Amino acid sequence: MDFLSRGEVIQAVALKVAQLKLLHPVRVGVDGVSASGKTLFSDELAGILSGMGRQVVRAGLDGFHNPPEVRHRLGPLSVEGYINDSFNYAAVRECVLDPLGPKGDLQYRSEIYDHGAGKPRQSVSLTASSDSILIFEGVMLFREEIVDCFDFKILVQTSFEIALERAKVRDLEHFGSLDTLLEKYTQRFIPGQALYIERSRPATLVDCVVWNDDLLRPKLKFLK
C-alpha cells in the first residue's frame, strides 16, 4: 500500500490506464459505496488523462436509473429492490459499454435518464475515437451483468460511517430532511451495498483500490 498525496495517487492511476493499448477505447470502471468519492475521483482522473492528450468519455450509473415505478416496485425501502431494480444494466451495455468494446461501432449514449428531474433523457448519439478512454462510475458497479465489460477496474473504498457523514452534507437538499436521508441510507442504501459487497466481492475483481477515507491523503494499492 502506497502513502501518497491525492494528486500523486490520481497521477499514478492515470499512468496505468494510459499505458493500456487496445484496439478499442479503454473502458475504466470506478466502483464504491454511496458518497465514497467516486465522482470526484473520476472527474480528477479524467482531467489528468485529458491533459495527456487523450479523449475522455465520462458517464455513470446515475444516467441509467430506472424510473420510480421500477426502482420501488418492491417498496421504497426494500434492500433487494435497491440491488436489483435501481439501474438499467442492459441499457448500460447497449448504450455505452458494448459500443466502445471490441466489436463496437464507437457510437454511444452517455445517459438515458435524468435522475434529478425524474424523467427519461433523450440524449444524442456521440462518436468516440478508438484510442479514447471511458471513465464510468457508479455504486454496485462490478456485478455479473456488466463486470466483464471493463478493461480496468478501480474500487474507491470508504467506510460506511465516513460515507454517511459525507452524505448528510451532500444529499440533504435532495432528500429534504435529515430523517428521510438517514432512513434511506440506513434501511436501503447501506444494507443493499453491504449485501452487494458480500455477493460480488468487488475487491477481488479490481486492478487497484483507493482507500478514500482521507480525501487529502488516500491510500493506493495496485493488485494487477
Buried (B, 14 or more C-beta within 10 A) or exposed (E): EEEBEBEBBBBBBBEBBBEEEBEBBBBBBBBBBBBBBBBBBBBBBBEBBBEEEBBBBBBBBBBBBBEEEBBBEBEEBBBEBBBBBBBBBEBBBBBBBBBBBEEBEBEBBBBBBBBEEEEEEEBEEEEBEEBBBBBBBBBBBBBEEBBEBBBBBBBBBBEBEBBBEBBBEBBEEEBEEEEEBBBBBEBBBBBBBEBBBEEBEBEEBBBBBBBBBEEEBBBBEEEE
